[in-house]
Amino acid sequence: GENVEQHPSTLSVQEGDSAVIKCTYSDSASNYFPWYKQELGKGPQLIIDIRSNVGEKKDQRIAVTLNKTAKHFSLHITETQPEDSAVYFCAAIGLAGGTSYGKLTFGQGTILTVHP
Amino acid sequence: DGGITQSPKYLFRKEGQNVTLSCEQNLNHDAMYWYRQDPGQGLRLIYYSQIVNDFQKGDIAEGYSVSREKKESFPLTVTSAQKNPTAFYLCASSPVFSYNEQFFGPGTRLTVL
């Protein structure tokens, strides 16, 4: 089955700095890669996603890049704000016919702290 | 207001007791999922249901059971056979079972005393 590794486990930045979180995956059949933000005591919320036919996607201060050859993808947050502080999870889902089809496999999570 | 609701938010049970966690969605989604979250770990899939009256085991199904008798409901029972039941449980749904976004509920924190 799929295995997703996420780094770093904690990340501390100053307000206005950039933050980068990296993930690698094992199943070359994976083709959908969402990023979720989880605030304390709440369920995860999708913040951005990318599919395997796209190398980069941007939404305001958030961007995601995907390198299918190397099997890794990254989340980039620019001009960080204190409200960006949360736990961020990467995940992967595979194509039909594969063992990870339809099932999200999550990374271990990154605790991001943005200091004012 | 469309969404996924989980109740209760906090649940306490004595060791050896079965407990059922509720998950309801009014998004008209076919697929529903249960995940378990432990501190410092990602979410792990317990059970999933592609469509009503159907469900399959996920990666950590031992000690859990589910039912899917109605499209909008997917309750999870944590049985006494689950060795470490204390965790944060998250329910999710997606329009169809495929490679697309899953929408999460607010979660239920279960503590077994």
Interface residues (C-beta under 8 A of the other chain):
Chain A: G1 V4 Q6 S9 N31 Y32 P34 Y36 G41 K42 G43 P44 Q45 L46 D49 F89 A91 I93 G94 L95 A96 Y101 G102 K103 L104 T105 F106 G107 Q108 G109
Chain B: I4 Q6 A31 Y33 G40 Q41 G42 L43 R44 L45 Y48 Q50 G58 D59 L90 A92 F97 S98 Y99 N100 E101 Q102 F103 F104 G105 P106 G107 R109
